[in-house]
């Protein structure tokens, strides 16, 4: 029996059309779109399917793969599968890639497998590197604030991750503006390259704007990378006529429940879809473009279950400009202003 080939030759034009944005005031640039490994790189997804997703992403200039220790299912599976892909197909391209991972949610039993202690973060990073088969990650994030651990301890662990050579940069995820500013001051004093914040943001969910994170990032010269740009699929044409049988809402209710698709929400989605059509875009394209229009946003994390969805998201880069009337109309629809 022939062994399956592990030869991969990426597109020679992969950098021609992608936009790369600087993370705040740092020297690091990220692609306008980054590939998230949250949903579709666990052990329930066929390996061949994962391979096509990462090939499509890299062939089109998406150089950033974003993970966390608990991504799966099961926890750790996404890192393990990513490590296999990197080993088999991307060894010659490691220095073209930004690989990020995180720790901050429950990963193993007992008092040392969750939140933000030095014990947990550094042990988790070692485990992540082993699963990924890497000597270092490019960005290591604290995944969420820990209300019981001193901020100085958590930031000190991030500092050691860099000083040990196991991470090049650090980031914070799910922090609000004031807490991020306190953390940034600690990291700056320790000369740690803190460059980016990761937060959920989309047309329907404006929490980073409401809690000051976006304003603080601009003020301090830090990047922002957003996740859930399509509100788990609500900001697409998938649900304009109800819930399809093959949709995430029908097949996997872990993160998107059918009860969110109320008549009022469906009305909002349809109105936004009409506005997108007037702009010559799909609703998904307009939703991604709306994020990239914000001056604080460095990159938008996209998840995909099909390669074509990655290509569809890339289509958003053709038009990220909005008139004041369009922005006001989006706010009126989504927020009832």
Buried (B, 14 or more C-beta within 10 A) or exposed (E): EEEEEEEBEBEEEBEEEBBBBBBBEBEBBBBBBBBBBBBBBBBEBEEEEBBBBBBBBBBBBBBBBBBBBBBBBEBBBBBBBBBBBBEBBBEEBEEEBBBBBBBBBEBBEEEEBBBBBBBBBBBBBEBBBEBBBBEBBBBBBBBBBBEEBEBEBBBBBBBBBBEEEBBBBBBBBBBBBEBBBBBBEBBEEBEBBBBBBBBBBBBBBBBBBEBBBBEBBBEBEBBBBBBBBBBBBBBBBBBEEEEEEEBBBEEBEEEBEEEEBEEEBBEBBBBBBEBBEEBEBBBBBBBBBBBBBBEBBBBBBBBBBEBEBBBBBBBBBEBBEBEEEBEEBBEEBBEEE
